[in-house]
Amino acid sequence: MNTSSIINYFISDFDKYISKRRSIIQDSRYLDEEYVPNEIRFRDTQKEMILYNIGEFINSNAGNNLFLYGSTGAGKTLIARFINKGINGLAIQRKLRLKVSYINCKLISSKDIDYYIFKRIYEDLTDINLKSGIRKQEIHENIYRYLESSDKKLIIILDEADFILNNNSSDLLYLLLRNYDINIYNRIKFVFVANSISFMNDVDQRVKSSLSSTLYIHFTPYNYYELKEILKERAKNALYENSISEENINYIAAKIAKNSGDARVGINILKMSAEIAASKNKERIDREDIDEAFENVELDIINSIIYSLNKNQRIILLSLLDRQISNKGEFVTFTELYEEYIKNIDKFGMKPLDKTTVYKNLKTIELVLGNLVETSVVSKGREGYKKIIKVIADEENLIKMDNKIRKEI
Ligand SMILES: Nc1ncnc2c1ncn2[C@@H]1O[C@H](COP(=O)(O)OP(=O)(O)OP(=O)(O)O)[C@@H](O)[C@H]1O
């Protein structure tokens, strides 16, 4: 067969299969994690604080470092990307001596995290690729030297910063923040992005005092109304007209608002239910497609949590779930969790870890659970302040998770 007849066959097959299946997704880019809408809604308070501080830094060398924190899917990364793109554009348009470096710390695969971060900052600042073999300290010094000699300012955005802030990162932070001591012109500002600010308890005093002028900006989970509007907007751009009813969008929003308020889950459900409906050759997404999508997503989330934890951590999480279920979904104190853990560990015939080790492992679990967990500190009278914790899910999902983890231990 010659090439042109192969191409003809291909094109005829292509047209046949494309026309056979009715697609529901018109442009999937609007459902991508990377997509940044032109206008970010429901985050006006946060935007105002961020932009005001950045403005102060640009115009009068003032302003604070910023720390954006809050649950998963609350728009932190979206805002961080928006600032990154926006500042770059602003600097070009207004000919400002300003640079921005955006680093997603979760994606750093290098073993030497400090080296990677300094190298990236230097390269973003100077637009020059660094040759290998230059020492970390030297790159660090060159960043300040370059800023002085070129009379520039720099905004460093460290997204998913929990991934480095948890790893004995005091030295990195101290070095990064030290520009206050050595640079009277205050040429660098930081924007940290993380789920929680609990790492602050563990950093040493030098870093704490460097971070004392940091403004903490909280991102709360989205409510029903906000989720519904975000999803409506995405559906309008990504799906063919009339592929999903407003009632069904509201149904997705209501289910998510009840659990996590995570916009990412909402967008994933929208995408997955469109794919499920299309695979059944339907023109519209029905309630059953959405329910199927929820089951897949929930299972995916639970599986990825279980996969990320070792056996001891799974038993600790199981103990938390057991106790929360018997507490009718309410918060669990660490003492209650530990009691439950001792019972469970015995059932699984393992040796118990001491309280301190269980506490440390609980922190890892919190990181893996992300927005699915809520912690707080409450006063318990004479016993002093106590940490309380709960998994954010309704009773049905708590039981589902509990059963699945028990099976996997
Ligand atoms: N206000 C909003 N308008 C439109 N889309 C939004 C909004 N907030 C979040 N999203 C979308 O929801 C998804 C998750 O948001 P984002 O990645 O910003 O969450 P996050 O708070 O950084 O979560 P994590 O802590 O897991 O990193 C993204 O696809 C994002 O585009």
The ligand as an SDF file (V2000), in Angstrom:
LIG
                    3D

 31 33  0  0  0  0  0  0  0  0999 V2000
  -11.9750   31.4860   42.2600 N   0  0  0  0  0  0  0  0  0  0  0  0
  -11.7760   30.5410   41.3360 C   0  0  0  0  0  0  0  0  0  0  0  0
  -12.2830   30.6780   40.1100 N   0  0  0  0  0  0  0  0  0  0  0  0
  -12.0820   29.7430   39.1630 C   0  0  0  0  0  0  0  0  0  0  0  0
  -11.3830   28.6190   39.3480 N   0  0  0  0  0  0  0  0  0  0  0  0
  -10.8450   28.4050   40.5640 C   0  0  0  0  0  0  0  0  0  0  0  0
  -11.0040   29.3580   41.6180 C   0  0  0  0  0  0  0  0  0  0  0  0
  -10.3340   28.9090   42.7060 N   0  0  0  0  0  0  0  0  0  0  0  0
   -9.7860   27.7320   42.3580 C   0  0  0  0  0  0  0  0  0  0  0  0
  -10.0900   27.4110   41.0850 N   0  0  0  0  0  0  0  0  0  0  0  0
   -9.6430   26.2280   40.3410 C   0  0  0  0  0  0  0  0  0  0  0  0
   -9.6530   25.1250   41.2340 O   0  0  0  0  0  0  0  0  0  0  0  0
   -8.5060   24.3110   41.0660 C   0  0  0  0  0  0  0  0  0  0  0  0
   -7.7160   24.2400   42.3580 C   0  0  0  0  0  0  0  0  0  0  0  0
   -7.2780   25.5460   42.7140 O   0  0  0  0  0  0  0  0  0  0  0  0
   -5.7940   25.8120   43.2540 P   0  0  0  0  0  0  0  0  0  0  0  0
   -4.8120   24.9030   42.5620 O   0  0  0  0  0  0  0  0  0  0  0  0
   -5.5170   27.2520   43.1890 O   0  0  0  0  0  0  0  0  0  0  0  0
   -5.9600   25.3240   44.7560 O   0  0  0  0  0  0  0  0  0  0  0  0
   -4.9350   25.4380   45.9600 P   0  0  0  0  0  0  0  0  0  0  0  0
   -5.6090   26.2390   47.0100 O   0  0  0  0  0  0  0  0  0  0  0  0
   -3.6010   25.9020   45.4860 O   0  0  0  0  0  0  0  0  0  0  0  0
   -4.8520   23.9230   46.4070 O   0  0  0  0  0  0  0  0  0  0  0  0
   -3.5770   23.0760   46.9610 P   0  0  0  0  0  0  0  0  0  0  0  0
   -3.4410   23.4560   48.3860 O   0  0  0  0  0  0  0  0  0  0  0  0
   -4.0050   21.6550   46.7790 O   0  0  0  0  0  0  0  0  0  0  0  0
   -2.3990   23.4120   46.1070 O   0  0  0  0  0  0  0  0  0  0  0  0
   -7.7170   24.9060   39.9130 C   0  0  0  0  0  0  0  0  0  0  0  0
   -8.0890   24.2630   38.7220 O   0  0  0  0  0  0  0  0  0  0  0  0
   -8.1890   26.3540   39.8960 C   0  0  0  0  0  0  0  0  0  0  0  0
   -8.0860   26.9180   38.6020 O   0  0  0  0  0  0  0  0  0  0  0  0
  1  2  1  0
  2  3  1  0
  2  7  2  0
  3  4  2  0
  4  5  1  0
  5  6  2  0
  6  7  1  0
  6 10  1  0
  7  8  1  0
  8  9  2  0
  9 10  1  0
 10 11  1  0
 11 12  1  0
 11 30  1  0
 12 13  1  0
 13 14  1  0
 13 28  1  0
 14 15  1  0
 15 16  1  0
 16 17  2  0
 16 18  1  0
 16 19  1  0
 19 20  1  0
 20 21  2  0
 20 22  1  0
 20 23  1  0
 23 24  1  0
 24 25  2  0
 24 26  1  0
 24 27  1  0
 28 29  1  0
 28 30  1  0
 30 31  1  0
M  END
$$$$
